[in-house]
Amino acid sequence: MFLAVAVAALTFGVWRWFWRPTLPNHDLMLAFYLVLLSAITVSAFAVNTRFRGGLIGATVFGVAYLACILRGGFGVKSYQDALVFGRDVNLGLALLLVSFLLSQLCAMLFWSKSDATG
């Protein structure tokens, strides 16, 4: 529990430190997206994870969204591009949660216990 509180406090501290209210903050939002995607991807590799199906689904969606929609963060040249990019990152973060929940539901419905154990 202490580690979870420390991670949350550090995340909000970094977010607040680098947040600029007059700018679109697309770099900060992309960094937050990449940190979250990295944590989800590493968690999906654990064999005995309870939510493994959801994590794998969220990882696949997150990488595809990063490649197809966000284009890896490249291509932001103007203020308007940065605003659109920031909106797209927020949409991607929301859809990561939807993807996780849908993938977990599918895993619970279609994977039997014998498939999960080998």
C-alpha positions in Angstrom: 0.0 0.0 0.0 2.9 2.3 0.8 4.4 1.7 -2.6 1.1 2.5 -4.3 0.7 5.8 -2.4 4.4 6.7 -3.2 3.9 6.0 -6.9 0.6 8.1 -7.0 2.2 11.0 -5.1 5.3 10.9 -7.4 3.1 10.8 -10.5 1.0 13.8 -9.4 4.2 15.6 -8.3 5.8 15.2 -11.7 2.6 16.1 -13.5 2.2 19.3 -11.4 5.9 20.3 -11.7 5.9 20.1 -15.5 2.3 21.3 -16.2 2.1 24.7 -17.9 -1.4 26.1 -17.9 -0.9 28.3 -21.0 0.5 25.5 -23.2 -1.2 22.3 -24.5 1.4 20.1 -22.6 1.4 17.4 -25.3 4.9 16.2 -24.3 3.9 15.6 -20.7 0.7 13.8 -21.8 2.6 11.6 -24.2 5.1 10.8 -21.5 2.3 9.9 -19.1 0.7 7.7 -21.8 4.0 5.9 -22.4 4.7 5.3 -18.7 1.2 3.8 -18.3 1.6 1.7 -21.4 5.0 0.5 -20.2 3.5 -0.5 -16.8 0.6 -2.3 -18.4 2.9 -4.2 -20.9 5.3 -5.3 -18.1 2.3 -6.5 -16.0 0.9 -8.5 -18.9 4.1 -10.7 -18.9 3.4 -12.1 -15.4 2.1 -15.6 -15.9 -0.2 -15.9 -12.8 -1.8 -12.5 -13.0 -5.5 -12.4 -12.2 -6.2 -9.8 -14.9 -3.8 -11.1 -17.6 -6.4 -11.1 -20.3 -7.3 -7.5 -19.7 -3.7 -6.4 -19.5 -2.8 -8.2 -22.8 -5.8 -6.5 -24.5 -4.9 -3.1 -23.2 -1.3 -3.6 -24.3 -2.3 -4.5 -27.8 -4.7 -1.6 -28.0 -2.2 0.9 -26.5 0.6 0.0 -28.9 -1.7 0.1 -31.9 -3.1 3.4 -30.8 0.4 4.8 -30.3 1.4 3.7 -33.8 -1.7 4.5 -35.8 -3.2 7.6 -34.1 -0.5 9.2 -32.1 2.3 8.2 -34.6 4.7 7.8 -31.8 4.5 11.5 -30.9 6.0 12.8 -34.1 4.4 15.4 -36.3 3.4 18.1 -33.8 4.5 21.3 -35.5 2.0 24.0 -34.5 -0.1 25.0 -31.5 -3.2 23.6 -33.2 -1.4 20.2 -33.8 -0.5 20.1 -30.1 -4.1 20.7 -29.0 -5.3 17.9 -31.3 -2.5 15.6 -30.1 -3.4 16.4 -26.4 -7.1 15.5 -27.1 -6.0 12.3 -28.8 -3.8 11.3 -25.9 -6.7 11.8 -23.5 -8.9 9.8 -25.7 -6.3 7.0 -25.8 -6.0 7.0 -22.0 -9.8 6.6 -21.7 -9.9 3.9 -24.3 -7.1 2.0 -22.5 -9.4 1.5 -19.6 -12.3 0.5 -21.9 -9.9 -1.9 -23.7 -8.8 -3.4 -20.4 -12.3 -4.0 -19.2 -13.5 -5.5 -22.5 -10.5 -7.7 -22.8 -10.9 -8.9 -19.2 -14.6 -9.7 -19.8 -13.7 -11.7 -23.0 -11.0 -13.6 -21.1 -13.4 -14.4 -18.3 -16.1 -15.6 -20.7 -14.0 -17.5 -23.3 -10.9 -18.8 -21.5 -11.4 -21.9 -19.4 -9.3 -22.7 -16.3 -7.6 -25.5 -18.3 -6.5 -23.0 -21.0 -5.0 -20.7 -18.4 -3.0 -23.5 -16.6 -1.7 -25.1 -19.8 
